[in-house]
Amino acid sequence: MKNDKNKIIRLVLACVCLLITLFCVVYLGKYFMEIRQSQNGVNALKGLIIEEVDSSTSEENTADIQLVEVNGRMVQKKYAELYRENPHFIGWITIPDTKVDYPVMQNMEENEYYINRNFEQEWDGSGLPFMDIQCSFSEPTANQIIYGHNMKSGTMFAGILKYDSQEFYEKHKTITFNTIEADGEYEVIAAFYSQVYDESDTLHFKYYQFFDTDSEEEFNEFVEQVKALTPYEIEATASYGDTLITLSTCAYNTENGRFAVVARKIE
């Protein structure tokens, strides 16, 4: 009787383990299939970008920037089709040697609209990078914060965590963020781990609350704080009047952890 009971217990445990294994396989398969579909969607969007320059067909031309009218707004010709398909599209961000090569969105009616939506505004667990609604790229605020998921597959903004290494930083000092109105190169000045603190917390520095300022002192304090949090020396810095971008993603080193990269626009 005892042996029979042990056999039954082992059989039940084996079935449970098998079910758990099957569940994990199905879950992971679904997860990576969704990631692949998401990336395929982004790759399709890249195909809509017009790279060639033909000044004879532009309605307005400033240096190498060609602007055309789309739905009553002047946008770069190369991004015209993307903007025509979705007017929430505001630009494209790229970091070499990472998977960061994505459209940037901004829905002024709902800040986190693209946290779990794709370019077609359908549900997508990967979401898309999006700019905080308190920031402006057209009439640039002092700091333009762009959020993106830290996906376990290494997609979206997972790649910005590579800046926790000075070796990576030394070889990747610039980030490209082109908007629908102008192209932009940004020089990295800080990269650091932080976290989202309680609203009532007045002791800790909250990088994610700095959007704009008319105060040179406040601007300089922000720059000093982010550079102080950076675990290695970055000689490059920013001065009052510079335009900054801050890329922000989740980090799992602590509760409500975040990792951020701050860069200044190279004029």
N, C-alpha and C positions, 0 to 999 in steps of 0.2 A: 504493500500500500504506500509506504513512504517513498519507494523508488518511483512508483507511478505518479505520485504527487509532484516529485521533483522534476520528472519529465514534462509534466503539464506546465509547471512554472517556467522551465527552460523554453518550452515551445511558445508560451505566451510572450516571454521576454524577447525571443527571437523575432516573433511577429511584430512586436512593438518597434524593435530596432529597424526591421525592414521597412515598416511604415514611415518611420522618421527619416530613414535614408531616402526613400522615394519622395517624400515631401520636400526634402532639401534639394534633391536633384531637379524636381519640377520647379521649385521656387527659383533656384539659381538659373535654370534654363530660361524661365520667363524673364528674370531680371536682365540677363545679358542679351536676350532677344530684344527687349525694350530699349536697352542701351544702344544696340546696333541700329535699330529703327530710328532712334533719335539722331544718331550720328549720320545716318544716311540722309535724313531730312536736312541737316545742316550742310552736308556736301552738296545736296541739290540746290540749296540757297546760294552757295558759292558759284554755282554755274550761272546764276542770274546777274553776277557782277560783271560789268563791262570794263575791262582793263585798258583797252586801247584808247588813245587820246586823238581826237579829231576836232580841232578848233573850228573847222569850217561849219560844223553842224551844231555847235553849242549856241544857246541864246545869250549866254554871258560867259566870258572867259577871264579868269584871274590867274596868271602864271599857268600852272598845269592843272588848275581846278576848272572843270567844266560844269556849269550849272544849267539845269533845264527845269521847266515848270511842271510840277506834278500835283494835281489836285489843288492848285492855287498856291503852292509853295515851291520856292527855288531850292532844288537839291542837287547834289553831285550826280552827274549823268551816270556814273558807274553804279550808283545805288538806286537809280530811278525805278527800276522794275521791282526791287525789294520794297521801296517805300510805297509804290503803287499798290502792292499786294497787302501791305500792312503798315498804316501810318504810325503805329507805335514803334516802328524801327527807327533808331536814331544813329546807329553807327556800327562799326565792326572793330573788335579788339583782337590783337594777336601778340603772342609771346613765343619767340623761336624756341625749339627743342622742348616744347610742352604741347599738350593738346588744346591749349587755349587759342582758339581760332574761331570766334563765334560772333554772331550778331548781338548787338546790345539793344534792349528794349526799354521803353518808358511809357507806362500808362498813367496819365496824370489823374485819373479818377480812382485808381486802386493800386497802391504802392507795390504790393507783392503779387500782382496779377500773374506775372510770368514765373513765379516760383515753382509752379507745377503745370505750366502750359508751354506748348511749342509755338512756332511761328504762325501756324494756322489757328492758334488760340484753342487748340484741343488739349485734353489732359495728357501730360507727359511728366513722369516722375523726375526726369532730369531738369525740366524747366529750361530757362534761358537766362543768361546774365541780364540784369536790369539795373537801371540807374534810379536812385532814390528820387522821389517826386519833389523833394526840397532842393534838388540840384537842377541847374540849367546848363546845357552845353551851348545853346545859341547865344545867350548873353551870359558868358561863363561865370558861375559862382566860384568862390575861392577854392572850393573843394568839391569834386564830383565823385560821389561814392557809387561804386558799381558792385552789386552783390552777385554771387554765383554759388551753386552747390559744390561741395567737396564730395564727388562721387567716388565710390570704392573702385570703380573701373578706371579711375584716373582721368575721366572726362570732366567737362565744365571747368570749375576753378580749382580742381584738385592740384593742378600744375603749379599754382602760385606758391604752394608750400615748398617748392624747390628753393625758394629764396631764403629758407632758413639756413642754407649753406652759403658761406662766403665764396666758395669755389664756383658755385652756380652763378651767384651775383656777378662775379668778376667777368664772366663770359656773356652775361645777359643784362647789361646795364640799362637797356632801353626797352620800352613797351610801345607798341603802335596802337593808337586809338584814333581811328578815322571816323568823323561824324558825317552825317548827310550833307553838311555844309562845308567842311574843311578837313584836310588831313592833319594828323598830329603825331609827333614823336615825343615820348615822355621819358625822362631820366629818373631812374629809381633813386630815392633818397633815404628810404627806410623800409624795413620788413621785420615783422614781429608777431609774437603770440600775445593774445589778450583774451578777454571774455566779455560777455554781456552782463553788466552788473544790474542790481536792483535799482529801480527808478529813484528810490529814496537815498541811495548810496551817494554821498558827496565826497568821499575820500579818494576814490579811484578815477583815473583818467579814462574818459569815454570817447575814444577816437571817432566813433560812429555818430556822434552828435555835432560834429563840426562840419558845417555846410558852407557858410559864408560869413564875412565880417568886414566891417569898415575900420576895424582897429588893427593897426600894425602890431601892437603888443599882443593881441589875441592870436593873430596869425603866427607870429614868432614863437609864442608859447606852444602852439600846436606842433610846429616843426621841431622844437626842442624836445617835446615829450615823445614824439614818434621815433626820433633819432636815439633818444635815451633808452627806449625799449628794444632797439635793434641790437642783437647779440654780437655784432661785429662792426668794425669801423667802415662807414661809408663817407667818403670825403665830400661827395656832392651834397648840396643843400638847396634850400629855396629861400627866396626873399619876398617880402611883402609886395604884392602886385603880380606874382607868379600865379599860374593856374595849376592846381593840383588834381590828380585823380587818386582815389583810394580804392583798391580792389580788396574785397572782404569775403571770406568764406568761413565755414565752420571748421573747427579743429577739435580733436578728441583727446587732447592732453589734459583737459579739465572740464568740469561742468560748465555748459554754455560757452565752451571755448571758441575762440576765433583766431584766424590768422589774417593779417592785412599787409598789403604792399602799398606804399605811398610813392608817387612819382610826380615830378614837375614837368610842365610842358616846355619843350625846347623851342624857343622863338627864333 
